[in-house]
Amino acid sequence: MLIPSNSVAIASAVVSPPGAIELAYSYHSQQNGDWCDPADIEMWLQADGIALPSGDDHAVQQTFWSYETSHNDGFTIAQWNASPYAVAVTVAHYGHLNGIGDAPQPTLAAAGSVISHSIATLHQPVIVMIYGALHYVLITGVQLGSGGADAPPVAVTFANPLAFGVSATPPAESNGAQTMSWADFATWYTADSHHGGVWAGQWVLIASGIPLVR
């Protein structure tokens, strides 16, 4: 897969048509079979205009992965490669950002509302775990419905960094991105059925404006 350059894309909201909010970003695929979350972090921080660690995509993602695995909420790599807590604190540390949390969401609707608010109001991407919490993707856009930013979106645009495969068939990619109705996305975005901790049986995401929990 062709890896795009490390040119910085400053986060900005493009609204067209009404109700559609898309954040500008540069796509990066994961450089290791475990590194979907470091790739998402790389895209998130670059979209915010934040300087990345030195090196190519592999070196950048290795830096993030090393920080994640040393801040993994007590989980071993065998238990959970990188917990949502690890991802959230890595985004916050390297992005110099406050208010990045991993609070589990008890329903799909609650998770959808967090996503709408983060993209449309805060203009920040959201990392979510799909396939029962086996794979991280980065949500970069929403199509709002009648409930606006306080309700689940009608559709989402997400960057899928997948490069090495997971146990389920991934959504189709177009330079790593795809727009999908919320109903269709929900067939992939399901409650955590593979791990433990506070996220067990909950919808997993890392977003701005939610609490950081252990």
Secondary structure, DSSP 8 states (H G I E B T S, - for coil): ------------EEE-STTEEEE-------SSTTTHHHHHHHHHHHHTT----SSSHHHHHHHHHHHHHTSSTT--TTT-SS-HHHHHHHHHHHHT-S-EE---BSSHHHHHHHHHHIIIII---EEEEETTTTEEEEEEEEE--TTGGGS--SEEEEE---SS--SS-----BTTEEEEEHHHHTTTS----S--GGGTTSB-EEEETS----
